[in-house]
């Protein structure tokens, strides 16, 4: 008799067991397919995130590497050692690296200070307490920037240009942008020439440098932070923040820009893709950078913040797929083994009639596969909605945990800021909190292969006992 007919009759004759197998397979296939769908949705979201937020690579001086290379000035008697010219990262070199195809945005800042002169005074609405030494704080904070629009305060709207223009890559090297209150106190307008004193100690004179640097006021900006009614050190007052070109900031450090441009200590590169660091290193070497002294390190905090929760959700879904597959195989194998023991007389009679053992095993396999195929169809119809609900719930839990963890950590250094000095109070990128579940032919094929594999394995493993028996053993010894 045809084994397919026998399998069909058996399934019809025992509807309770048939429904039980279909139901068990439906649960297994639904959970497995949901895991596949969640994992696929997470992969799509992570890929999309690569284009929406870049990973920041920082090029910064490694002092130990500089000393080991002999680039630092060694100490001589009582004179301490200093960082030599090899410790300067030059702006023109960084500009070449910025042209790399993997760089979406780059920036650098030269941090310096400027002392007031007879022509330009500090803005200090509340004077210092009597007797307090303000020698190291009565300074303008001068930042040499490549592009003023990329500075966080201007990018977020905390500061805005109200007269003139901001600094650009092609700005004149002596251009300066000052705050509105400083401009009013000193009666300055766009186009005026001003002189600022180098805000560094002159090692030869043992005191503050007397060298002056001339600038042209190219723009006046307004800071949204108002004056407070108490004393604030001048260098910490936002109104005393001056923006100049990198070359201008270099001069305020007491140096002169070389043919290679301004002297930097660090630069940041926002990558288009988190996997592009190696290509950036190759481009940096081709541009002439010494990555031993100026190594490139990646700050992928924003990318991890964005995809961290959904990646952990995908990992959990993958683990669930494996656990369900293994547990389902074991449970089905036990059920099928028990079913075979109940059908020992049927198998013994079929063996006595000359039925081949592989065909008898094939009948059991056809029965189980038929139940599995039916369950796969049901799972495909409902898994998208089930996976959406499970995925949203898991993702919501992971996002909540990530936000609590971020809140516990508190403020920390923001390496994506070219200064590397500003503190961010919250991540700029918010975690992905939703996923787009899509059911495709590939997902159905994957769960189909998994379901049929489980059916085959759960049938063949206990069914191998049949191949070792003969009719006499089955009919006379029972189990």
JOKA-V976961 format. One record per backbone hydrogen bond with DSSP energy under -1.0 kcal/mol. CO is the residue of the C=O (numbers start at 1). NH is the residue of the N-H. Records with the same first field share a line. If there is no record, write none. Layout:
# JOKA-V976961
CO->NH / NH
This chain:
# JOKA-V976961
2->6
3->7
4->8
5->9
6->10
7->11
8->12
9->13
10->14
14->18
15->19
16->20
17->21
18->22
19->23
20->24
21->25
22->26
23->27
24->28
25->29
26->30
27->31
28->32
29->33
30->34
31->35
32->36
33->37
34->38
35->39
36->40
37->41
38->42
39->43
40->44
41->45
42->46
43->47
44->48
45->49
46->50
49->53
55->271
56->299
57->269
58->297
59->267
62->66
63->67
64->68
65->69
66->71
67->70
73->82
76->79
79->76
82->73
84->87
85->88
89->264
90->94
91->95
92->96
93->97
94->98
97->100
100->103
102->272
105->270
107->268
108->146
110->144
112->142
113->199
114->140
115->197
120->117
129->132
134->138
137->139 / 235
140->114
141->242
142->112
143->244
144->110
147->150
148->151
151->155
152->156
153->158 / 159
158->224
160->222
163->220
167->148
168->171
172->175
174->216
176->218 / 219
177->243
178->221
179->183
180->184
181->185
182->186
183->188
189->192
192->217
194->215
196->213
197->115
200->209
202->206
207->202
211->198
213->196
215->194
216->176
217->191
218->165
219->178
220->162 / 163
221->180
222->160
233->236
234->237
237->240
238->241
240->141
242->143
243->177
244->145
245->249
246->250
247->251
248->252
250->255
251->254
258->261
260->92
261->258
262->91
264->89
265->61
267->59
268->107
269->57
270->104 / 105
273->276
276->280
277->281
278->282
279->283
280->284
281->285
282->286
283->287
284->289
285->288
290->294
293->62
295->60
297->58
299->56
300->304
301->305
302->306
303->307
304->308
306->432
307->311
308->312
309->313
310->314
311->315
312->316
313->317
314->318
315->319
316->320
317->321
318->322
319->323
320->324
321->325
322->326
323->327
324->328
325->329
326->330
327->331
328->332
329->333
330->334
331->335
332->336
333->337
334->338
335->339
336->340
337->341
338->342
339->343
341->344
343->347
344->348
345->349
346->350
347->351
348->352
349->353
350->355
351->354
356->360
357->361
358->362
359->363
360->364
361->365
362->366
363->367
364->368
365->369
366->370
367->371
368->372
369->373
370->374
371->375
372->376
373->377
374->378
375->379
376->380
377->381
378->382
379->383
382->386
383->387
384->388
385->389
386->390
387->391
388->392
389->393
390->394
391->395
392->396
393->397
394->398
395->399
396->400
397->401
398->402
399->403
400->404
401->405
402->406
403->407
404->408
405->409
406->410
412->424
414->417
417->420
422->414
424->412
440->444
441->445
442->446
443->447
444->448
445->449
446->450
447->451
448->452
449->453
450->454
451->455
452->456
453->457
454->458
455->459
456->460
457->461
459->463
460->464
462->465
463->466
465->468
466->469
470->474
471->475
472->476
473->477
